[in-house]
Amino acid sequence: MINVNFILLVFIQLFSFVDSQCNLIGPISCNLVPAECLDCSLTIDCIYGEQLSTSCRMFNGSCLNVDKKLVSSFERLYICQYCYQTPFDELACTPNTACRHHQNG
């Protein structure tokens, strides 16, 4: 088993139906809610390439689950992978401003 600390766990988002404060514009499917509008229980202790399921809660509003019922919490799939391997349009990154870097002589 490979411990993949420092891996960015990325959600694939197909289309964005939100305004700048993550307020939904009409009821949409939960699988279309962008990652930046969710609070999810992610793990960085995963196997590279593994598909995982996590519990997510929306910051604002509700979405439609697979049974077409409005919910504010649901399960979502994500893939354990490095950021540089992910297409740019699928990223939802938070910058790390506390990076240390080693500079050679």
C-alpha positions as CSV (number, residue, x, y, z in Angstrom):
1,M,0.0,0.0,0.0
2,I,1.4,3.4,-1.0
3,N,0.9,6.3,1.4
4,V,0.2,9.3,-0.8
5,N,0.7,12.3,1.5
6,F,0.9,15.6,-0.5
7,I,-1.7,14.3,-3.0
8,L,-4.4,16.6,-4.2
9,L,-7.7,14.8,-4.1
10,V,-9.7,16.1,-6.9
11,F,-13.3,16.1,-7.7
12,I,-14.3,16.0,-11.4
13,Q,-16.9,18.7,-12.1
14,L,-18.7,18.7,-15.4
15,F,-20.5,22.0,-15.3
16,S,-20.9,24.8,-12.8
17,F,-24.4,26.0,-11.8
18,V,-23.4,28.4,-9.0
19,D,-22.8,32.1,-8.5
20,S,-19.8,33.5,-6.7
21,Q,-21.1,32.6,-3.2
22,C,-22.1,29.0,-4.1
23,N,-25.8,29.7,-4.2
24,L,-27.5,27.2,-6.4
25,I,-29.5,28.5,-9.3
26,G,-32.4,26.1,-9.2
27,P,-32.4,22.5,-8.1
28,I,-29.5,20.5,-9.7
29,S,-28.2,17.0,-9.4
30,C,-25.7,16.5,-6.5
31,N,-23.1,15.1,-8.9
32,L,-23.0,18.5,-10.6
33,V,-22.3,20.6,-7.5
34,P,-18.7,22.0,-7.8
35,A,-16.1,20.9,-5.2
36,E,-15.6,24.5,-3.9
37,C,-19.2,24.5,-2.7
38,L,-18.9,21.3,-0.6
39,D,-17.4,20.3,2.7
40,C,-16.3,16.7,2.3
41,S,-14.5,14.2,4.5
42,L,-11.4,13.5,2.4
43,T,-8.4,11.4,3.2
44,I,-4.8,11.8,2.0
45,D,-4.0,8.3,3.1
46,C,-5.0,6.5,-0.1
47,I,-3.6,4.4,-2.8
48,Y,-2.6,6.3,-5.9
49,G,-5.3,5.9,-8.7
50,E,-7.9,4.5,-6.2
51,Q,-11.5,5.7,-6.6
52,L,-12.9,6.5,-3.2
53,S,-16.3,7.6,-1.8
54,T,-16.8,10.3,0.7
55,S,-19.5,12.0,2.6
56,C,-20.2,15.6,1.4
57,R,-22.2,18.5,2.8
58,M,-23.2,21.5,0.8
59,F,-22.3,25.0,2.1
60,N,-25.6,26.5,0.9
61,G,-28.8,24.9,-0.3
62,S,-29.7,21.4,-1.4
63,C,-29.3,19.3,-4.5
64,L,-31.2,16.4,-6.1
65,N,-29.9,12.9,-5.2
66,V,-30.3,9.8,-7.5
67,D,-33.9,9.4,-6.3
68,K,-34.6,13.1,-7.2
69,K,-35.1,14.1,-3.6
70,L,-33.6,17.3,-2.2
71,V,-30.7,16.6,0.2
72,S,-27.9,18.7,1.8
73,S,-25.6,15.7,2.4
74,F,-24.6,12.9,0.0
75,E,-21.9,10.6,-1.1
76,R,-19.4,11.6,-3.8
77,L,-16.7,9.8,-5.7
78,Y,-13.1,11.1,-6.1
79,I,-9.8,9.7,-7.4
80,C,-6.6,9.7,-5.4
81,Q,-4.1,11.5,-7.8
82,Y,-1.5,14.2,-8.1
83,C,-2.5,17.7,-9.1
84,Y,-0.3,17.9,-12.1
85,Q,-2.0,14.8,-13.6
86,T,-5.4,16.4,-13.5
87,P,-6.8,18.5,-16.4
88,F,-6.9,22.2,-15.5
89,D,-10.7,22.5,-15.9
90,E,-11.2,19.8,-13.3
91,L,-9.2,21.5,-10.5
92,A,-10.5,23.2,-7.4
93,C,-7.3,24.1,-5.6
94,T,-6.5,26.1,-2.5
95,P,-3.1,27.8,-2.7
96,N,-0.5,26.9,-0.1
97,T,1.1,30.1,1.1
98,A,3.3,28.5,3.7
99,C,5.6,26.5,1.4
100,R,9.2,26.0,2.3
101,H,11.7,25.6,-0.5
102,H,15.3,24.5,-0.5
103,Q,17.7,26.6,-2.5
104,N,21.0,25.3,-3.6
105,G,24.1,27.4,-2.8
